[in-house]
Amino acid sequence: MSEDGPTQPSLRRMRAHGVRPKRDLGQNFLVDDNILGVIARLAELREDDVALEVGGGLGVLSEHLAPRVAALHVVELDRSLEEPLREALAPWEGGDPARPRVQLHLADAMRIDLSTLDPAPTVCVSNLPYSVAAGVILRSVVDLPSVDRWVAMVQKEVGQRFAAAPGTSAYGAPSALAQLSCDVRVLRGVSRTVFAPVPNVDSVLVGLRRVRPPAPAFVRALVNAGFAHRRKALARSISLAGGGSERRDHVRTALEQVGLPLDVRAERLSGLQFVELGAALAALEGNAPAASEIRAWQEATA
């Protein structure tokens, strides 16, 4: 710290702009610059990348990403952070007014239409608020087919769930949905001391690398319904989401067709097994559009 105050960007901006972290938004700002280089290396950033950062905060990660990519989108919900964020991004503003090099979107990442981001992102790099981390990652996997890499700071348990294998206690809908399209790995643990305020939970950097296009909507809905009542058999859990006993019987028939036990639970199925089940179920229910979409996805990923 200098005589004029802290020199670390986050701490300096917190003081200069009177920022107080908001607990209800899960704000924990990065204050250790060493982690920035780690994140950038793990993201394997390229000069032609278009990066998407969700939860720009005080801009410390934003200003590290901006000179390393061709363009950067920063999404931030808290409008009170606009001034420090614009301060961080100012050195990289300019260029084509129609497609500026850095763009700040003051919006809810769970509501913004990601498909309208121009240029389209190719990589997502974020320190994600704990409360929305899983939702933001899963939404971007589906809505941004142009993205092929993710590196995100998330709560340790969230990262473990994304990378969990079928049949384990941590395996759930986020695991199956993410793994349908991506290879998922917990890259490394992160010390609590890189944040201010220091959180009372542990964090990890989780990495995703796209290996398949977004899964069909019918399959995604099937996964969510299957895990909605994870203590119940899969057929029962899916029927509780709608369709009653008739759908339960259809699911059981589909399970039999793909060689799975009738009383199997969702946690035993891999993402690709959910695709096989979805194909059989769509055919049984006469859902031609869903059956066609699943078949096209299977052919494209064979």
TORVODO-593317 format. One record per residue (C-alpha): residue in one letter; residue number from 1; x, y, z. Coordinates in Angstrom, 3 decimals, padded with zeros to 6 digits, always signed. Example, Ala and Ser with C-alpha at 12.3 -4.5 7.8 and 13.67 -1.06 7.14 Angstrom:
BEGIN
@r = A	k = 1	X = +012.300	Y = -004.500	Z = +007.800
@r = S	k = 2	X = +013.670	Y = -001.060	Z = +007.140
This chain:
BEGIN
@r = M	k = 1	X = +000.000	Y = +000.000	Z = +000.000
@r = S	k = 2	X = +001.294	Y = +003.455	Z = -000.914
@r = E	k = 3	X = +000.858	Y = +006.641	Z = +001.088
@r = D	k = 4	X = -002.093	Y = +007.446	Z = -001.162
@r = G	k = 5	X = -003.847	Y = +004.144	Z = -000.526
@r = P	k = 6	X = -003.848	Y = +000.621	Z = -001.929
@r = T	k = 7	X = -002.240	Y = -000.021	Z = -005.328
@r = Q	k = 8	X = -004.040	Y = -003.299	Z = -006.136
@r = P	k = 9	X = -006.756	Y = -002.351	Z = -008.669
@r = S	k = 10	X = -009.757	Y = -003.916	Z = -006.895
@r = L	k = 11	X = -008.858	Y = -002.444	Z = -003.519
@r = R	k = 12	X = -008.074	Y = +000.940	Z = -005.086
@r = R	k = 13	X = -011.390	Y = +001.061	Z = -006.937
@r = M	k = 14	X = -013.332	Y = -000.073	Z = -003.902
@r = R	k = 15	X = -011.944	Y = +002.914	Z = -002.020
@r = A	k = 16	X = -012.110	Y = +005.421	Z = -004.879
@r = H	k = 17	X = -015.697	Y = +004.607	Z = -005.801
@r = G	k = 18	X = -017.013	Y = +003.824	Z = -002.337
@r = V	k = 19	X = -017.885	Y = +000.248	Z = -003.288
@r = R	k = 20	X = -019.184	Y = -002.054	Z = -000.571
@r = P	k = 21	X = -019.526	Y = -005.719	Z = -001.609
@r = K	k = 22	X = -023.151	Y = -006.800	Z = -001.692
@r = R	k = 23	X = -023.775	Y = -010.068	Z = +000.098
@r = D	k = 24	X = -027.120	Y = -010.631	Z = -001.660
@r = L	k = 25	X = -025.298	Y = -010.621	Z = -005.024
@r = G	k = 26	X = -022.540	Y = -012.911	Z = -003.778
@r = Q	k = 27	X = -019.855	Y = -010.309	Z = -004.510
@r = N	k = 28	X = -016.334	Y = -011.475	Z = -003.684
@r = F	k = 29	X = -013.836	Y = -009.390	Z = -005.645
@r = L	k = 30	X = -010.468	Y = -010.710	Z = -006.851
@r = V	k = 31	X = -007.631	Y = -008.951	Z = -005.044
@r = D	k = 32	X = -004.655	Y = -011.234	Z = -005.810
@r = D	k = 33	X = -003.244	Y = -010.381	Z = -009.233
@r = N	k = 34	X = -001.257	Y = -013.628	Z = -009.407
@r = I	k = 35	X = -004.417	Y = -015.653	Z = -010.020
@r = L	k = 36	X = -005.150	Y = -013.621	Z = -013.160
@r = G	k = 37	X = -002.198	Y = -015.099	Z = -015.038
@r = V	k = 38	X = -003.214	Y = -018.587	Z = -013.943
@r = I	k = 39	X = -006.748	Y = -018.079	Z = -015.271
@r = A	k = 40	X = -005.517	Y = -016.692	Z = -018.603
@r = R	k = 41	X = -003.084	Y = -019.598	Z = -019.107
@r = L	k = 42	X = -005.712	Y = -022.213	Z = -018.303
@r = A	k = 43	X = -008.109	Y = -020.569	Z = -020.768
@r = E	k = 44	X = -005.464	Y = -020.893	Z = -023.503
@r = L	k = 45	X = -006.393	Y = -017.471	Z = -024.822
@r = R	k = 46	X = -005.715	Y = -016.709	Z = -028.484
@r = E	k = 47	X = -005.303	Y = -013.311	Z = -030.148
@r = D	k = 48	X = -008.392	Y = -013.943	Z = -032.280
@r = D	k = 49	X = -010.595	Y = -014.992	Z = -029.338
@r = V	k = 50	X = -013.760	Y = -013.162	Z = -028.384
@r = A	k = 51	X = -014.057	Y = -013.526	Z = -024.609
@r = L	k = 52	X = -017.175	Y = -013.390	Z = -022.458
@r = E	k = 53	X = -016.779	Y = -012.502	Z = -018.784
@r = V	k = 54	X = -019.827	Y = -012.772	Z = -016.543
@r = G	k = 55	X = -019.652	Y = -010.827	Z = -013.299
@r = G	k = 56	X = -017.141	Y = -008.140	Z = -014.196
@r = G	k = 57	X = -017.078	Y = -006.767	Z = -010.651
@r = L	k = 58	X = -014.367	Y = -004.143	Z = -010.315
@r = G	k = 59	X = -012.771	Y = -004.993	Z = -013.650
@r = V	k = 60	X = -009.533	Y = -006.595	Z = -012.470
@r = L	k = 61	X = -010.056	Y = -009.719	Z = -014.612
@r = S	k = 62	X = -011.579	Y = -007.633	Z = -017.404
@r = E	k = 63	X = -008.487	Y = -005.473	Z = -017.817
@r = H	k = 64	X = -006.304	Y = -008.599	Z = -017.780
@r = L	k = 65	X = -008.341	Y = -010.226	Z = -020.552
@r = A	k = 66	X = -008.852	Y = -007.190	Z = -022.806
@r = P	k = 67	X = -005.303	Y = -006.895	Z = -024.246
@r = R	k = 68	X = -005.058	Y = -010.659	Z = -024.786
@r = V	k = 69	X = -008.096	Y = -011.157	Z = -027.031
@r = A	k = 70	X = -009.610	Y = -009.606	Z = -030.140
@r = A	k = 71	X = -012.802	Y = -008.556	Z = -028.342
@r = L	k = 72	X = -014.329	Y = -008.757	Z = -024.885
@r = H	k = 73	X = -017.909	Y = -008.802	Z = -023.607
@r = V	k = 74	X = -018.384	Y = -008.078	Z = -019.895
@r = V	k = 75	X = -021.761	Y = -008.749	Z = -018.292
@r = E	k = 76	X = -022.464	Y = -007.181	Z = -014.900
@r = L	k = 77	X = -025.749	Y = -007.106	Z = -013.009
@r = D	k = 78	X = -024.828	Y = -004.466	Z = -010.425
@r = R	k = 79	X = -025.209	Y = -001.058	Z = -012.065
@r = S	k = 80	X = -023.382	Y = +000.610	Z = -009.183
@r = L	k = 81	X = -020.188	Y = -000.990	Z = -010.565
@r = E	k = 82	X = -020.507	Y = +000.673	Z = -013.969
@r = E	k = 83	X = -018.090	Y = +003.508	Z = -013.168
@r = P	k = 84	X = -015.184	Y = +001.345	Z = -011.899
@r = L	k = 85	X = -015.753	Y = -001.151	Z = -014.716
@r = R	k = 86	X = -015.655	Y = +001.533	Z = -017.378
@r = E	k = 87	X = -012.495	Y = +002.900	Z = -015.757
@r = A	k = 88	X = -010.888	Y = -000.541	Z = -016.081
@r = L	k = 89	X = -011.979	Y = -000.986	Z = -019.703
@r = A	k = 90	X = -011.237	Y = +002.557	Z = -020.908
@r = P	k = 91	X = -007.719	Y = +001.837	Z = -022.290
@r = W	k = 92	X = -009.173	Y = -000.692	Z = -024.761
@r = E	k = 93	X = -012.186	Y = +001.250	Z = -025.972
@r = G	k = 94	X = -012.341	Y = +002.519	Z = -029.518
@r = G	k = 95	X = -012.208	Y = +000.818	Z = -032.896
@r = D	k = 96	X = -015.291	Y = +000.254	Z = -035.013
@r = P	k = 97	X = -018.224	Y = +001.974	Z = -033.223
@r = A	k = 98	X = -020.570	Y = -000.697	Z = -034.599
@r = R	k = 99	X = -018.447	Y = -003.486	Z = -033.092
@r = P	k = 100	X = -016.295	Y = -002.029	Z = -030.305
@r = R	k = 101	X = -013.390	Y = -004.055	Z = -028.965
@r = V	k = 102	X = -014.798	Y = -004.063	Z = -025.424
@r = Q	k = 103	X = -018.489	Y = -004.021	Z = -024.606
@r = L	k = 104	X = -020.021	Y = -003.662	Z = -021.157
@r = H	k = 105	X = -023.500	Y = -005.150	Z = -020.806
@r = L	k = 106	X = -025.300	Y = -004.048	Z = -017.650
@r = A	k = 107	X = -027.697	Y = -006.960	Z = -017.475
@r = D	k = 108	X = -028.654	Y = -010.183	Z = -015.739
@r = A	k = 109	X = -026.577	Y = -012.994	Z = -017.244
@r = M	k = 110	X = -029.510	Y = -015.370	Z = -016.738
@r = R	k = 111	X = -031.811	Y = -013.135	Z = -018.798
@r = I	k = 112	X = -029.663	Y = -011.444	Z = -021.443
@r = D	k = 113	X = -030.023	Y = -012.887	Z = -024.942
@r = L	k = 114	X = -026.538	Y = -014.321	Z = -025.345
@r = S	k = 115	X = -027.150	Y = -015.057	Z = -029.019
@r = T	k = 116	X = -027.189	Y = -011.299	Z = -029.748
@r = L	k = 117	X = -023.610	Y = -010.740	Z = -028.563
@r = D	k = 118	X = -021.633	Y = -009.447	Z = -031.551
@r = P	k = 119	X = -019.015	Y = -010.607	Z = -032.252
@r = A	k = 120	X = -019.996	Y = -014.048	Z = -030.962
@r = P	k = 121	X = -017.883	Y = -015.246	Z = -028.003
@r = T	k = 122	X = -015.433	Y = -018.103	Z = -028.493
@r = V	k = 123	X = -014.288	Y = -018.448	Z = -024.865
@r = C	k = 124	X = -015.897	Y = -017.786	Z = -021.472
@r = V	k = 125	X = -013.665	Y = -016.678	Z = -018.595
@r = S	k = 126	X = -015.298	Y = -015.577	Z = -015.350
@r = N	k = 127	X = -015.194	Y = -015.251	Z = -011.590
@r = L	k = 128	X = -018.820	Y = -016.296	Z = -011.187
@r = P	k = 129	X = -021.118	Y = -015.298	Z = -008.335
@r = Y	k = 130	X = -021.765	Y = -018.503	Z = -006.404
@r = S	k = 131	X = -025.553	Y = -018.265	Z = -006.584
@r = V	k = 132	X = -025.729	Y = -018.310	Z = -010.402
@r = A	k = 133	X = -022.537	Y = -020.149	Z = -011.383
@r = A	k = 134	X = -024.147	Y = -023.420	Z = -012.490
@r = G	k = 135	X = -026.966	Y = -021.685	Z = -014.340
@r = V	k = 136	X = -024.661	Y = -019.315	Z = -016.206
@r = I	k = 137	X = -022.339	Y = -022.088	Z = -017.358
@r = L	k = 138	X = -025.144	Y = -024.390	Z = -018.502
@r = R	k = 139	X = -026.946	Y = -021.542	Z = -020.260
@r = S	k = 140	X = -023.820	Y = -020.516	Z = -022.148
@r = V	k = 141	X = -023.127	Y = -024.113	Z = -023.224
@r = V	k = 142	X = -026.556	Y = -024.209	Z = -024.903
@r = D	k = 143	X = -026.977	Y = -020.625	Z = -026.100
@r = L	k = 144	X = -023.410	Y = -020.017	Z = -027.308
@r = P	k = 145	X = -022.426	Y = -022.867	Z = -029.651
@r = S	k = 146	X = -019.549	Y = -020.665	Z = -030.834
@r = V	k = 147	X = -017.822	Y = -021.072	Z = -027.437
@r = D	k = 148	X = -015.384	Y = -023.978	Z = -027.206
@r = R	k = 149	X = -013.640	Y = -023.266	Z = -023.850
@r = W	k = 150	X = -014.683	Y = -022.197	Z = -020.373
@r = V	k = 151	X = -012.594	Y = -021.397	Z = -017.303
@r = A	k = 152	X = -014.664	Y = -020.289	Z = -014.344
@r = M	k = 153	X = -014.030	Y = -019.604	Z = -010.685
@r = V	k = 154	X = -016.831	Y = -021.369	Z = -008.824
@r = Q	k = 155	X = -017.621	Y = -022.725	Z = -005.396
@r = K	k = 156	X = -015.739	Y = -025.988	Z = -004.819
@r = E	k = 157	X = -018.914	Y = -028.063	Z = -004.574
@r = V	k = 158	X = -020.224	Y = -026.627	Z = -007.862
@r = G	k = 159	X = -017.017	Y = -027.541	Z = -009.657
@r = Q	k = 160	X = -017.080	Y = -031.051	Z = -008.220
@r = R	k = 161	X = -020.683	Y = -031.534	Z = -009.325
@r = F	k = 162	X = -019.885	Y = -030.492	Z = -012.884
@r = A	k = 163	X = -017.023	Y = -032.984	Z = -013.102
@r = A	k = 164	X = -018.688	Y = -035.833	Z = -011.146
@r = A	k = 165	X = -019.041	Y = -039.276	Z = -012.704
@r = P	k = 166	X = -022.364	Y = -041.147	Z = -012.973
@r = G	k = 167	X = -023.196	Y = -043.144	Z = -009.886
@r = T	k = 168	X = -021.422	Y = -040.804	Z = -007.465
@r = S	k = 169	X = -023.178	Y = -038.706	Z = -004.840
@r = A	k = 170	X = -022.097	Y = -035.445	Z = -006.492
@r = Y	k = 171	X = -023.459	Y = -036.425	Z = -009.907
@r = G	k = 172	X = -026.627	Y = -034.579	Z = -010.837
@r = A	k = 173	X = -028.399	Y = -032.674	Z = -013.585
@r = P	k = 174	X = -025.559	Y = -030.110	Z = -013.996
@r = S	k = 175	X = -023.070	Y = -032.973	Z = -014.411
@r = A	k = 176	X = -025.096	Y = -034.760	Z = -017.079
@r = L	k = 177	X = -026.028	Y = -031.573	Z = -018.942
@r = A	k = 178	X = -022.486	Y = -030.196	Z = -019.025
@r = Q	k = 179	X = -020.930	Y = -033.523	Z = -019.973
@r = L	k = 180	X = -023.363	Y = -033.975	Z = -022.875
@r = S	k = 181	X = -021.466	Y = -031.220	Z = -024.693
@r = C	k = 182	X = -018.165	Y = -030.823	Z = -022.871
@r = D	k = 183	X = -015.194	Y = -032.505	Z = -021.330
@r = V	k = 184	X = -015.280	Y = -031.142	Z = -017.760
@r = R	k = 185	X = -012.406	Y = -030.983	Z = -015.271
@r = V	k = 186	X = -011.633	Y = -029.332	Z = -011.957
@r = L	k = 187	X = -008.385	Y = -027.585	Z = -012.876
@r = R	k = 188	X = -007.138	Y = -026.444	Z = -009.470
@r = G	k = 189	X = -008.152	Y = -025.225	Z = -006.055
@r = V	k = 190	X = -008.084	Y = -021.531	Z = -005.207
@r = S	k = 191	X = -007.177	Y = -019.972	Z = -001.880
@r = R	k = 192	X = -009.878	Y = -017.960	Z = -000.144
@r = T	k = 193	X = -007.368	Y = -015.146	Z = +000.294
@r = V	k = 194	X = -007.550	Y = -014.131	Z = -003.388
@r = F	k = 195	X = -010.963	Y = -012.568	Z = -002.626
@r = A	k = 196	X = -012.226	Y = -009.578	Z = -000.686
@r = P	k = 197	X = -014.214	Y = -010.063	Z = +001.354
@r = V	k = 198	X = -012.825	Y = -013.512	Z = +002.140
@r = P	k = 199	X = -015.663	Y = -016.026	Z = +001.512
@r = N	k = 200	X = -016.550	Y = -018.788	Z = +003.948
@r = V	k = 201	X = -016.485	Y = -021.419	Z = +001.196
@r = D	k = 202	X = -013.685	Y = -022.909	Z = -000.881
@r = S	k = 203	X = -013.344	Y = -022.238	Z = -004.598
@r = V	k = 204	X = -011.935	Y = -024.010	Z = -007.634
@r = L	k = 205	X = -011.243	Y = -023.209	Z = -011.231
@r = V	k = 206	X = -013.369	Y = -025.499	Z = -013.393
@r = G	k = 207	X = -012.627	Y = -025.993	Z = -017.075
@r = L	k = 208	X = -014.925	Y = -027.110	Z = -019.858
@r = R	k = 209	X = -013.916	Y = -027.912	Z = -023.421
@r = R	k = 210	X = -016.634	Y = -028.421	Z = -026.001
@r = V	k = 211	X = -016.628	Y = -031.836	Z = -027.653
@r = R	k = 212	X = -020.211	Y = -031.897	Z = -028.961
@r = P	k = 213	X = -022.857	Y = -029.327	Z = -029.987
@r = P	k = 214	X = -025.628	Y = -028.293	Z = -027.570
@r = A	k = 215	X = -027.842	Y = -031.231	Z = -026.608
@r = P	k = 216	X = -031.422	Y = -031.386	Z = -027.946
@r = A	k = 217	X = -034.016	Y = -029.560	Z = -025.848
@r = F	k = 218	X = -036.052	Y = -032.746	Z = -025.351
@r = V	k = 219	X = -033.035	Y = -034.458	Z = -023.793
@r = R	k = 220	X = -032.213	Y = -031.503	Z = -021.559
@r = A	k = 221	X = -035.776	Y = -031.456	Z = -020.263
@r = L	k = 222	X = -035.582	Y = -035.201	Z = -019.663
@r = V	k = 223	X = -032.408	Y = -034.810	Z = -017.602
@r = N	k = 224	X = -033.936	Y = -032.076	Z = -015.447
@r = A	k = 225	X = -037.123	Y = -034.076	Z = -014.895
@r = G	k = 226	X = -035.135	Y = -037.186	Z = -014.074
@r = F	k = 227	X = -033.188	Y = -035.456	Z = -011.322
@r = A	k = 228	X = -036.104	Y = -033.438	Z = -009.971
@r = H	k = 229	X = -036.869	Y = -036.259	Z = -007.520
@r = R	k = 230	X = -033.532	Y = -038.052	Z = -007.435
@r = R	k = 231	X = -034.520	Y = -040.396	Z = -004.596
@r = K	k = 232	X = -037.256	Y = -041.844	Z = -006.782
@r = A	k = 233	X = -036.886	Y = -044.183	Z = -009.744
@r = L	k = 234	X = -036.223	Y = -042.322	Z = -012.990
@r = A	k = 235	X = -039.562	Y = -043.238	Z = -014.567
@r = R	k = 236	X = -041.455	Y = -041.987	Z = -011.531
@r = S	k = 237	X = -039.450	Y = -038.758	Z = -011.321
@r = I	k = 238	X = -040.052	Y = -037.958	Z = -014.988
@r = S	k = 239	X = -043.781	Y = -038.712	Z = -014.684
@r = L	k = 240	X = -044.080	Y = -036.312	Z = -011.749
@r = A	k = 241	X = -042.916	Y = -033.512	Z = -014.054
@r = G	k = 242	X = -045.968	Y = -034.141	Z = -016.258
@r = G	k = 243	X = -047.759	Y = -036.915	Z = -018.073
@r = G	k = 244	X = -048.641	Y = -039.036	Z = -015.058
@r = S	k = 245	X = -048.876	Y = -042.811	Z = -015.223
@r = E	k = 246	X = -048.991	Y = -042.913	Z = -019.030
@r = R	k = 247	X = -045.632	Y = -041.191	Z = -019.297
@r = R	k = 248	X = -044.201	Y = -043.363	Z = -016.526
@r = D	k = 249	X = -045.148	Y = -046.416	Z = -018.579
@r = H	k = 250	X = -043.607	Y = -044.916	Z = -021.703
@r = V	k = 251	X = -040.364	Y = -044.219	Z = -019.836
@r = R	k = 252	X = -040.280	Y = -047.777	Z = -018.528
@r = T	k = 253	X = -040.758	Y = -049.131	Z = -022.019
@r = A	k = 254	X = -038.007	Y = -046.850	Z = -023.318
@r = L	k = 255	X = -035.688	Y = -047.983	Z = -020.507
@r = E	k = 256	X = -036.287	Y = -051.581	Z = -021.485
@r = Q	k = 257	X = -035.575	Y = -050.785	Z = -025.141
@r = V	k = 258	X = -032.175	Y = -049.257	Z = -024.319
@r = G	k = 259	X = -031.261	Y = -052.053	Z = -021.914
@r = L	k = 260	X = -031.588	Y = -050.241	Z = -018.587
@r = P	k = 261	X = -033.331	Y = -051.489	Z = -015.405
@r = L	k = 262	X = -036.914	Y = -050.310	Z = -015.009
@r = D	k = 263	X = -036.193	Y = -049.044	Z = -011.496
@r = V	k = 264	X = -032.954	Y = -047.232	Z = -012.358
@r = R	k = 265	X = -032.394	Y = -043.775	Z = -010.879
@r = A	k = 266	X = -031.219	Y = -040.758	Z = -012.839
@r = E	k = 267	X = -027.823	Y = -040.686	Z = -011.130
@r = R	k = 268	X = -026.893	Y = -043.961	Z = -012.852
@r = L	k = 269	X = -027.260	Y = -042.609	Z = -016.401
@r = S	k = 270	X = -024.532	Y = -040.808	Z = -018.293
@r = G	k = 271	X = -025.470	Y = -037.898	Z = -020.497
@r = L	k = 272	X = -025.249	Y = -040.080	Z = -023.617
@r = Q	k = 273	X = -027.542	Y = -042.666	Z = -022.032
@r = F	k = 274	X = -030.092	Y = -039.899	Z = -021.506
@r = V	k = 275	X = -029.831	Y = -039.203	Z = -025.255
@r = E	k = 276	X = -030.537	Y = -042.850	Z = -026.064
@r = L	k = 277	X = -033.461	Y = -042.843	Z = -023.637
@r = G	k = 278	X = -034.757	Y = -039.596	Z = -025.122
@r = A	k = 279	X = -034.666	Y = -041.019	Z = -028.649
@r = A	k = 280	X = -036.659	Y = -044.080	Z = -027.578
@r = L	k = 281	X = -039.138	Y = -042.036	Z = -025.546
@r = A	k = 282	X = -039.744	Y = -039.464	Z = -028.290
@r = A	k = 283	X = -040.516	Y = -042.283	Z = -030.724
@r = L	k = 284	X = -042.915	Y = -043.959	Z = -028.282
@r = E	k = 285	X = -044.737	Y = -040.691	Z = -027.660
@r = G	k = 286	X = -044.970	Y = -039.853	Z = -031.357
@r = N	k = 287	X = -042.952	Y = -036.660	Z = -030.906
@r = A	k = 288	X = -041.569	Y = -036.478	Z = -034.437
@r = P	k = 289	X = -039.768	Y = -033.086	Z = -034.098
@r = A	k = 290	X = -037.920	Y = -034.229	Z = -030.953
@r = A	k = 291	X = -037.081	Y = -037.614	Z = -032.449
@r = S	k = 292	X = -035.724	Y = -035.916	Z = -035.585
@r = E	k = 293	X = -033.623	Y = -033.431	Z = -033.590
@r = I	k = 294	X = -032.147	Y = -036.192	Z = -031.421
@r = R	k = 295	X = -031.381	Y = -038.356	Z = -034.453
@r = A	k = 296	X = -029.616	Y = -035.437	Z = -036.180
@r = W	k = 297	X = -027.585	Y = -034.753	Z = -033.018
@r = Q	k = 298	X = -026.573	Y = -038.414	Z = -032.746
@r = E	k = 299	X = -025.499	Y = -038.485	Z = -036.398
@r = A	k = 300	X = -023.513	Y = -035.252	Z = -036.007
@r = T	k = 301	X = -021.684	Y = -036.558	Z = -032.937
@r = A	k = 302	X = -021.118	Y = -040.158	Z = -034.050
